[in-house]
Amino acid sequence: MKLIRWTALAVLLIIAYAFTSASIASGLVDFNDVRHHVDFTVGIALPLHVAWQALGEWRLVLCLWALVAGLAVAGAQIVRAMEIEGRLQPRMLVGIQALLLLALLAVTVTLSGDVYAYVIYGRLYGLAGLNPYLLGSPVSAAADPILRQALAFYGNPPPADNYGPLWTLFAGAIARLEAGFTLGAQVWTHRVAAAIAALAATGGLFHAMRRLADSDRVKNAARFALHPLVLYETAVGGHNDILMVAAAIWAFAVVDDLPLVAGLLLGASIAVKYVSIVLVPFLVIRAARKGATGAILSAVISIALPALLFRPFWNGIETVYSLVGHGGVLAMSPQWLADMPFFATGTADNPVLPGVVLPLFGQLTWPRIVQLAAITAFAAIALASIIRYAWDRRLAEIWRTLTAALYSLSIIHPWYALWTQPSATAQGRWAGFGWWLGVLVFLRYALDGIAPQELGAAYTPILASLTIVMLVAPAVLAVRDTGSDTVTAVRKS
């Protein structure tokens, strides 16, 4: 009975959030963000309402944080009830995850409009035959009312596509299949696809842990499957990061038996979003246990697949600039914190070495130096982790590399933490870190959900404080949790 009660409570919490968020959104006063070419006065009226820094939106942020806290508690209690009632079965966990995802599909308000970019790129490529990676001039949408409606929100031209070619092909296929569908139906399709990918990711984790007892597999996988970040950012946000994550999970789940298939899966992951390219060395090392040939071929396949898929879109250096276009956006990240003094003193745009212009990075200013330092730090951590993984095969090296990739970014969006969420299924401090990071990353929505004029001079200090908590607290809490577990184990012995 406890299992039914806690599952029902989680569903009721989601329903309450759906109604409350819709009620709050109906009274928000949004604005046209001219700087980023996104009109949120249009976004708030779209089928999936997009709210961003609207007056009074802080109430929506508080509701979201309450939802996250409630789902975190409910998820832990659901697993505990499954254990007490002897129902720690993979099918039971997948069924509960599917139920919660289905409930979240009823939410009609989001703080991220990425899913509309997916529709735009899909229709530009799938219906108009345009290259969405090259959008330097306005596109004609006169014959496509759905595209016209989405462009009214995202601007014309919209930001260029910076996702992988497999994702663009997938979005184009959806656009062709749903050419006559409403905008709301197409957005819902992307959200459903993300929810299905979340279920597939859970299935991949079960397969990866197939040598464990079902009870252990369920308890481990539940920390991912029922995590608020996994549930919310897929079924509500519809973010394609989960497709990348699911394919990468399955790559490592099958690599011991099927290294070539693993290479194909990791190649598909990279072709959705390029972040997972950092996993190639780890997959090769893992595959090498069964032979050098399979390891080499898995590496070749994983790199060749996204390269081949990108050929129809490639147009030289212009395409590269499109793919790295978000590298100059700073918000709630270690780089942002490090750059704050330069922006405060007005020296952020001053060249450190006049006349020095770097490819892709441009003039060498202090923020660019900080960015280069972040990239160098990531490269050093990744290299050291790869070497250690070759020595001891510890999954902690993979989690360390993915976390370093996340922390090295100039801007951290909440859904980026999906990259590290599989670590929550592990043991030790990395499991605690991954779980807490996925919860505390929702603090990042303060940037999207609070109007600067409502906080005045306190706005930046508050965001900086929340950023520090978001980045530092997961490690502190992970150490505390594992420390308390050790003390408990010693006392029991």
C-alpha positions in Angstrom: 0.0 0.0 0.0 2.9 2.4 0.7 4.1 2.0 -2.9 0.6 3.0 -4.2 0.3 5.9 -1.8 3.7 7.4 -2.6 3.3 6.9 -6.4 -0.2 8.5 -6.2 1.3 11.4 -4.1 3.9 12.0 -6.8 1.3 12.1 -9.5 -0.9 14.4 -7.5 2.1 16.7 -6.9 2.7 16.9 -10.7 -1.0 17.6 -11.4 -1.0 20.3 -8.7 2.1 21.9 -10.3 0.5 21.7 -13.8 -2.6 23.6 -12.7 -0.7 26.1 -10.5 2.0 26.9 -13.1 -0.7 27.4 -15.8 -2.6 29.7 -13.4 0.5 31.7 -12.7 1.5 31.9 -16.4 -1.9 33.4 -17.3 -1.1 36.4 -15.2 2.5 37.0 -16.2 3.7 40.1 -18.0 6.5 39.1 -20.3 8.8 41.1 -22.6 10.5 41.1 -26.0 14.2 40.2 -25.4 15.7 42.3 -28.2 19.2 41.4 -27.1 18.8 37.7 -27.7 16.2 38.1 -30.5 13.5 36.2 -28.6 10.1 37.6 -28.1 8.7 36.3 -24.9 5.5 38.2 -25.3 4.9 35.7 -28.1 6.4 32.8 -26.1 4.0 33.1 -23.2 1.1 32.7 -25.7 2.5 29.6 -27.4 0.9 26.1 -26.9 3.7 25.2 -24.4 3.9 28.6 -22.7 7.5 29.8 -22.4 8.1 32.2 -19.5 11.4 34.1 -19.1 12.1 36.8 -16.6 8.5 37.9 -16.6 7.1 40.1 -13.8 5.8 37.9 -11.1 7.5 34.8 -12.5 9.4 34.2 -9.2 6.2 32.5 -8.0 6.6 30.0 -10.9 10.2 29.4 -9.9 9.2 28.7 -6.3 6.6 26.2 -7.5 9.1 24.5 -9.7 11.5 24.2 -6.7 8.7 22.8 -4.6 8.0 20.2 -7.3 11.6 19.2 -7.5 11.9 18.8 -3.7 8.6 16.8 -3.6 9.6 14.5 -6.5 13.0 13.9 -4.9 11.4 12.8 -1.6 8.7 10.8 -3.3 11.2 9.0 -5.5 13.3 7.9 -2.5 10.1 6.7 -0.7 8.8 4.8 -3.7 12.0 2.8 -3.8 11.9 2.2 0.0 8.3 1.0 -0.4 9.2 -1.3 -3.2 11.9 -2.8 -1.0 9.5 -3.2 2.0 6.8 -4.8 -0.1 9.2 -7.1 -2.0 8.5 -5.5 -5.4 12.0 -4.4 -6.5 11.4 -5.5 -10.0 12.7 -3.7 -13.2 9.3 -3.7 -14.8 7.8 -2.1 -11.8 10.3 0.7 -11.8 9.9 1.4 -15.5 6.1 1.4 -15.1 6.3 4.0 -12.3 8.8 6.1 -14.3 6.4 5.9 -17.3 3.5 7.0 -15.2 5.3 10.0 -13.8 6.5 11.0 -17.3 3.0 10.7 -18.6 1.7 13.0 -15.8 4.5 15.6 -16.6 3.4 15.7 -20.3 0.3 17.5 -19.0 2.4 20.5 -17.8 1.8 23.4 -20.2 4.4 25.9 -18.9 8.2 25.8 -19.4 11.1 28.1 -18.7 13.0 26.9 -21.8 12.0 27.4 -25.4 14.4 25.0 -26.9 11.7 22.7 -28.2 10.5 25.5 -30.5 14.0 25.7 -32.0 13.7 22.0 -32.7 10.5 22.6 -34.6 12.1 25.5 -36.6 15.1 23.5 -37.6 13.0 20.5 -38.5 10.7 22.5 -40.8 13.5 24.5 -42.3 15.3 21.3 -43.3 12.5 18.8 -43.7 10.0 21.0 -45.5 11.9 24.0 -46.9 15.0 22.2 -47.8 17.3 24.8 -46.2 20.5 24.2 -44.3 19.6 25.1 -40.6 23.4 25.4 -39.8 23.6 28.5 -42.1 21.0 31.1 -41.2 22.6 34.4 -41.8 19.6 36.1 -43.4 15.8 36.0 -42.8 14.0 32.9 -44.1 10.7 33.0 -46.0 7.9 31.5 -44.0 5.0 32.9 -45.9 3.7 29.4 -47.0 4.3 27.8 -43.6 2.1 29.2 -40.8 3.6 26.8 -38.2 7.1 28.0 -39.0 5.9 31.6 -39.1 4.4 31.2 -35.6 7.6 29.7 -34.2 9.8 32.4 -35.9 7.7 35.1 -34.3 9.0 33.8 -31.0 12.6 33.0 -31.9 13.3 35.8 -34.4 14.0 35.7 -38.1 16.6 34.6 -38.8 16.6 32.3 -35.8 19.9 31.2 -34.1 21.7 28.7 -36.3 21.4 25.0 -35.5 24.2 23.9 -33.2 23.0 20.3 -32.7 24.4 17.1 -34.3 23.3 16.0 -37.8 21.4 13.0 -36.6 19.3 15.2 -34.4 18.6 17.6 -37.4 17.7 14.6 -39.6 15.4 13.4 -36.9 13.7 16.8 -36.5 13.3 17.0 -40.2 11.7 13.6 -40.3 9.2 14.7 -37.7 8.4 17.9 -39.6 7.7 15.9 -42.8 5.5 13.4 -41.0 3.6 16.1 -39.1 3.6 18.7 -41.9 -0.1 19.5 -41.4 -0.1 19.2 -37.6 -0.5 22.1 -35.2 2.5 23.7 -33.5 1.3 22.3 -30.2 1.2 18.7 -31.6 4.8 19.0 -32.9 6.1 20.3 -29.6 4.3 17.5 -27.8 5.9 15.0 -30.2 9.4 16.2 -29.2 8.4 15.9 -25.5 7.1 12.4 -26.0 10.3 11.4 -27.8 12.4 12.7 -24.9 10.2 10.8 -22.4 10.6 7.6 -24.4 14.4 8.2 -24.5 14.4 8.5 -20.7 12.7 5.1 -20.5 15.3 3.7 -22.9 18.1 5.1 -20.8 16.7 3.3 -17.8 16.5 0.1 -19.8 20.2 0.6 -20.8 21.2 1.0 -17.2 19.4 -2.3 -16.3 21.2 -4.0 -19.1 24.6 -2.6 -18.0 23.9 -4.0 -14.5 22.6 -7.3 -15.7 25.0 -9.3 -13.6 23.6 -7.9 -10.4 20.5 -9.1 -8.6 17.2 -7.5 -9.6 16.9 -5.8 -6.2 20.2 -4.1 -6.6 19.6 -3.1 -10.2 16.3 -1.5 -9.3 17.7 0.4 -6.3 20.6 1.7 -8.4 18.6 2.5 -11.5 15.9 4.3 -9.5 18.3 7.1 -8.6 18.3 7.9 -12.3 14.8 6.9 -13.4 12.9 8.8 -10.7 15.3 11.7 -10.4 13.4 15.1 -10.8 15.9 16.3 -13.4 15.4 13.3 -15.6 11.6 13.4 -15.3 11.2 17.2 -15.7 13.8 18.0 -18.4 12.5 15.2 -20.7 8.7 15.2 -20.3 8.4 19.0 -19.8 11.5 20.5 -21.4 11.7 17.9 -24.2 15.5 18.4 -24.4 17.4 16.2 -26.8 20.2 15.8 -24.4 18.5 12.7 -23.1 18.7 11.0 -26.6 22.4 11.6 -26.5 22.6 10.2 -22.9 20.4 7.1 -23.7 22.5 6.2 -26.8 25.7 6.5 -24.8 24.4 4.4 -21.9 23.5 1.6 -24.3 26.9 1.9 -26.0 28.6 1.1 -22.7 26.0 -1.5 -21.8 26.7 -3.6 -24.9 30.4 -2.9 -25.5 31.7 -6.1 -23.8 29.7 -8.3 -26.1 29.2 -6.1 -29.2 32.0 -3.6 -29.6 31.0 -2.6 -33.1 27.4 -2.0 -32.1 28.7 0.0 -29.2 30.7 2.2 -31.6 27.5 2.7 -33.7 25.5 3.7 -30.6 28.2 6.1 -29.4 28.4 7.5 -32.9 24.7 8.1 -32.8 25.0 9.8 -29.4 27.7 12.1 -30.8 25.6 12.8 -33.8 22.8 14.0 -31.6 25.0 16.3 -29.4 28.8 16.5 -29.7 29.5 16.4 -25.9 29.6 12.6 -25.8 32.7 12.6 -28.1 34.7 12.8 -24.8 33.5 9.2 -24.1 35.2 7.7 -27.2 38.6 6.9 -25.4 36.7 5.3 -22.5 34.7 3.1 -24.9 37.8 2.1 -26.8 39.6 1.1 -23.6 36.6 -0.9 -22.4 36.3 -2.6 -25.8 40.1 -3.4 -25.9 39.5 -6.1 -23.2 38.0 -8.3 -26.0 40.6 -7.5 -28.6 42.4 -4.6 -30.3 40.5 -5.0 -33.6 37.1 -4.5 -32.1 38.4 -1.5 -30.1 39.8 0.2 -33.1 36.8 -0.4 -35.2 34.5 0.9 -32.5 36.5 4.1 -32.4 36.4 4.5 -36.2 32.7 3.9 -36.3 31.9 6.3 -33.5 33.8 9.1 -35.2 32.9 8.3 -38.8 29.1 8.1 -38.3 28.6 11.7 -37.2 31.1 12.9 -39.8 29.3 11.1 -42.6 25.9 12.3 -41.4 27.2 15.9 -41.4 28.3 15.9 -45.0 25.0 17.2 -46.4 25.2 20.2 -44.1 28.9 21.0 -44.3 29.9 24.4 -45.7 33.4 25.1 -44.4 34.3 27.5 -41.6 30.9 29.0 -41.6 29.5 25.8 -40.3 32.1 25.6 -37.5 31.2 29.1 -36.3 27.6 28.0 -36.2 28.4 25.0 -34.0 30.5 27.0 -31.5 28.1 30.0 -31.6 27.0 29.6 -27.9 30.6 29.7 -26.6 30.5 33.4 -26.0 27.3 33.4 -23.8 28.0 33.7 -20.1 25.6 32.8 -17.3 25.8 31.1 -13.9 28.9 29.1 -14.5 32.5 29.1 -13.1 33.6 31.2 -16.1 30.8 33.7 -15.4 31.9 34.0 -11.7 35.6 34.4 -12.7 34.7 37.1 -15.3 32.5 39.2 -13.0 35.3 41.5 -11.8 36.2 42.4 -15.5 32.6 43.2 -16.3 32.2 45.2 -13.1 35.3 47.3 -13.9 34.4 47.7 -17.6 37.6 46.0 -18.8 36.0 42.8 -20.2 36.3 44.0 -23.8 39.8 45.4 -23.5 42.3 43.4 -25.5 45.1 41.9 -23.2 47.5 41.6 -26.2 46.4 44.2 -28.8 46.6 42.8 -32.3 46.4 39.1 -31.2 43.4 37.5 -32.8 42.9 33.7 -32.3 40.9 31.5 -34.7 37.3 30.9 -33.4 38.1 32.8 -30.2 38.7 36.3 -31.6 40.5 39.0 -29.7 42.4 37.9 -26.6 40.4 39.6 -23.8 40.4 38.5 -20.1 37.1 36.6 -20.5 38.7 34.8 -23.5 41.7 33.9 -21.3 39.4 32.6 -18.6 37.6 30.5 -21.3 40.9 29.1 -22.6 41.9 28.3 -19.0 38.6 26.4 -18.5 39.2 24.4 -21.7 42.8 23.7 -20.7 41.7 22.5 -17.3 39.0 20.3 -18.8 41.6 18.8 -21.3 44.0 18.1 -18.4 41.3 16.4 -16.3 40.0 14.4 -19.2 43.5 13.2 -20.2 44.4 12.2 -16.6 41.0 10.4 -16.3 41.6 8.5 -19.5 45.0 7.3 -18.3 43.6 6.3 -14.9 40.7 4.5 -16.6 43.1 2.5 -18.7 44.8 1.4 -15.5 41.9 0.5 -13.2 38.6 0.7 -15.3 36.9 2.8 -12.6 33.7 4.5 -13.7 34.5 7.4 -11.5 37.0 8.5 -14.3 34.0 8.8 -16.7 32.0 10.8 -14.2 34.9 13.1 -13.5 35.4 13.8 -17.2 31.7 14.6 -17.8 31.6 16.8 -14.8 34.7 18.7 -15.9 33.0 19.2 -19.3 30.0 20.6 -17.7 31.9 22.9 -15.3 34.1 24.2 -18.1 31.2 25.7 -20.1 30.6 29.4 -20.2 26.9 28.8 -19.6 25.3 26.0 -17.7 21.7 25.2 -18.4 19.8 22.8 -16.0 19.3 20.1 -18.7 23.1 19.9 -19.2 23.3 18.1 -15.9 21.6 15.2 -17.6 25.0 14.4 -19.0 26.2 13.4 -15.5 23.0 11.8 -14.2 24.0 8.2 -14.9 26.6 8.6 -12.2 23.7 8.6 -9.6 23.4 4.9 -10.2 27.0 4.2 -9.1 28.4 3.7 -5.6 30.4 6.1 -3.5 30.8 9.9 -3.6 30.2 10.3 -7.4 26.8 8.8 -7.0 25.9 11.3 -4.3 27.5 14.1 -6.3 25.6 13.3 -9.4 22.3 13.0 -7.6 22.7 16.3 -5.7 23.9 18.2 -8.8 20.8 17.1 -10.6 18.6 18.6 -7.8 20.5 21.8 -7.1 21.0 22.6 -10.8 17.3 23.8 -10.6 18.6 26.8 -8.8 19.9 27.9 -12.2 16.2 28.6 -13.2 16.4 31.7 -11.0 18.1 33.4 -13.9 15.3 32.5 -16.3 12.4 32.9 -13.8 13.1 36.1 -11.9 12.8 39.6 -13.5 15.9 41.7 -12.8 13.8 44.8 -12.0 12.0 42.9 -9.1 15.3 42.4 -7.3 17.2 45.6 -8.4 20.8 45.8 -7.2 20.4 42.4 -5.4 19.9 40.5 -8.6 23.5 39.7 -9.5 24.7 39.0 -6.0 21.7 36.6 -5.5 22.5 34.8 -8.8 26.2 34.6 -7.9 25.3 33.1 -4.5 23.0 30.5 -6.1 25.6 29.6 -8.6 28.2 28.9 -5.9 25.7 26.8 -4.0 24.8 24.9 -7.3 28.4 24.2 -8.1 29.9 23.6 -4.6 27.1 22.1 -2.5 26.8 18.8 -4.5 30.4 17.9 -3.6 29.9 18.8 0.1 26.7 16.9 0.4 28.2 13.8 -1.4 31.1 13.8 1.1 28.7 14.2 4.0 26.5 11.4 2.7 29.3 8.9 2.1 30.9 9.8 5.4 27.6 9.1 7.3 27.2 5.8 5.5 30.7 4.8 6.5 30.0 5.6 10.2 26.8 3.7 10.1 28.5 0.7 8.6 31.2 0.7 11.2 28.7 1.0 14.0 26.7 -2.0 12.6 29.8 -4.1 12.4 
